[in-house]
Amino acid sequence: MTHSKEPFNDVTDHMSKIEGAPMNKPELGSLPLGIRIIGYVLFGFMGIGAICVLILTILY
């Protein structure tokens, strides 16, 4: 399901071909397991922290 995008202009085409800049974001399923676990943990802590802040703000 990877869709390659056409370059927007010559600069982005140069970045893609010469410098190796990616034209699209990687899919989550294509990332290595360690990076996926780190992402899940970080986003989980941010979500739990936001919920705790909201609850503590309401209670205080």
C-alpha positions as protocol buffer text, in pm:
chain_id: "A"
residue {
  index: 1
  type: MET
  ca { x: 0 y: 0 z: 0 }
}
residue {
  index: 2
  type: THR
  ca { x: 292 y: 237 z: -42 }
}
residue {
  index: 3
  type: HIS
  ca { x: 207 y: 517 z: -279 }
}
residue {
  index: 4
  type: SER
  ca { x: 498 y: 697 z: -438 }
}
residue {
  index: 5
  type: LYS
  ca { x: 437 y: 1066 z: -495 }
}
residue {
  index: 6
  type: GLU
  ca { x: 552 y: 1264 z: -791 }
}
residue {
  index: 7
  type: PRO
  ca { x: 802 y: 1538 z: -705 }
}
residue {
  index: 8
  type: PHE
  ca { x: 648 y: 1881 z: -649 }
}
residue {
  index: 9
  type: ASN
  ca { x: 935 y: 2064 z: -818 }
}
residue {
  index: 10
  type: ASP
  ca { x: 1304 y: 2023 z: -904 }
}
residue {
  index: 11
  type: VAL
  ca { x: 1416 y: 2089 z: -547 }
}
residue {
  index: 12
  type: THR
  ca { x: 1213 y: 1806 z: -396 }
}
residue {
  index: 13
  type: ASP
  ca { x: 1318 y: 1580 z: -683 }
}
residue {
  index: 14
  type: HIS
  ca { x: 1683 y: 1662 z: -604 }
}
residue {
  index: 15
  type: MET
  ca { x: 1631 y: 1591 z: -234 }
}
residue {
  index: 16
  type: SER
  ca { x: 1468 y: 1259 z: -313 }
}
residue {
  index: 17
  type: LYS
  ca { x: 1729 y: 1138 z: -561 }
}
residue {
  index: 18
  type: ILE
  ca { x: 2056 y: 1290 z: -438 }
}
residue {
  index: 19
  type: GLU
  ca { x: 2015 y: 1350 z: -67 }
}
residue {
  index: 20
  type: GLY
  ca { x: 1783 y: 1059 z: 2 }
}
residue {
  index: 21
  type: ALA
  ca { x: 1504 y: 1258 z: 166 }
}
residue {
  index: 22
  type: PRO
  ca { x: 1182 y: 1051 z: 183 }
}
residue {
  index: 23
  type: MET
  ca { x: 886 y: 1179 z: -17 }
}
residue {
  index: 24
  type: ASN
  ca { x: 622 y: 1014 z: 203 }
}
residue {
  index: 25
  type: LYS
  ca { x: 585 y: 912 z: 566 }
}
residue {
  index: 26
  type: PRO
  ca { x: 664 y: 552 z: 661 }
}
residue {
  index: 27
  type: GLU
  ca { x: 370 y: 331 z: 748 }
}
residue {
  index: 28
  type: LEU
  ca { x: 359 y: 225 z: 1111 }
}
residue {
  index: 29
  type: GLY
  ca { x: 353 y: -144 z: 1020 }
}
residue {
  index: 30
  type: SER
  ca { x: 673 y: -112 z: 819 }
}
residue {
  index: 31
  type: LEU
  ca { x: 878 y: 23 z: 1111 }
}
residue {
  index: 32
  type: PRO
  ca { x: 1096 y: -213 z: 1320 }
}
residue {
  index: 33
  type: LEU
  ca { x: 936 y: -357 z: 1634 }
}
residue {
  index: 34
  type: GLY
  ca { x: 1159 y: -162 z: 1874 }
}
residue {
  index: 35
  type: ILE
  ca { x: 1068 y: 174 z: 1720 }
}
residue {
  index: 36
  type: ARG
  ca { x: 697 y: 84 z: 1723 }
}
residue {
  index: 37
  type: ILE
  ca { x: 714 y: -9 z: 2093 }
}
residue {
  index: 38
  type: ILE
  ca { x: 892 y: 316 z: 2179 }
}
residue {
  index: 39
  type: GLY
  ca { x: 626 y: 510 z: 1986 }
}
residue {
  index: 40
  type: TYR
  ca { x: 341 y: 329 z: 2161 }
}
residue {
  index: 41
  type: VAL
  ca { x: 498 y: 391 z: 2503 }
}
residue {
  index: 42
  type: LEU
  ca { x: 565 y: 760 z: 2437 }
}
residue {
  index: 43
  type: PHE
  ca { x: 218 y: 829 z: 2299 }
}
residue {
  index: 44
  type: GLY
  ca { x: 65 y: 622 z: 2580 }
}
residue {
  index: 45
  type: PHE
  ca { x: 245 y: 826 z: 2847 }
}
residue {
  index: 46
  type: MET
  ca { x: 141 y: 1150 z: 2678 }
}
residue {
  index: 47
  type: GLY
  ca { x: -222 y: 1036 z: 2663 }
}
residue {
  index: 48
  type: ILE
  ca { x: -229 y: 914 z: 3024 }
}
residue {
  index: 49
  type: GLY
  ca { x: -54 y: 1232 z: 3137 }
}
residue {
  index: 50
  type: ALA
  ca { x: -307 y: 1452 z: 2955 }
}
residue {
  index: 51
  type: ILE
  ca { x: -596 y: 1263 z: 3113 }
}
residue {
  index: 52
  type: CYS
  ca { x: -436 y: 1292 z: 3459 }
}
residue {
  index: 53
  type: VAL
  ca { x: -384 y: 1666 z: 3413 }
}
residue {
  index: 54
  type: LEU
  ca { x: -748 y: 1712 z: 3313 }
}
residue {
  index: 55
  type: ILE
  ca { x: -878 y: 1507 z: 3606 }
}
residue {
  index: 56
  type: LEU
  ca { x: -649 y: 1679 z: 3859 }
}
residue {
  index: 57
  type: THR
  ca { x: -743 y: 2022 z: 3722 }
}
residue {
  index: 58
  type: ILE
  ca { x: -1112 y: 1945 z: 3763 }
}
residue {
  index: 59
  type: LEU
  ca { x: -1066 y: 1805 z: 4115 }
}
residue {
  index: 60
  type: TYR
  ca { x: -848 y: 2090 z: 4232 }
}
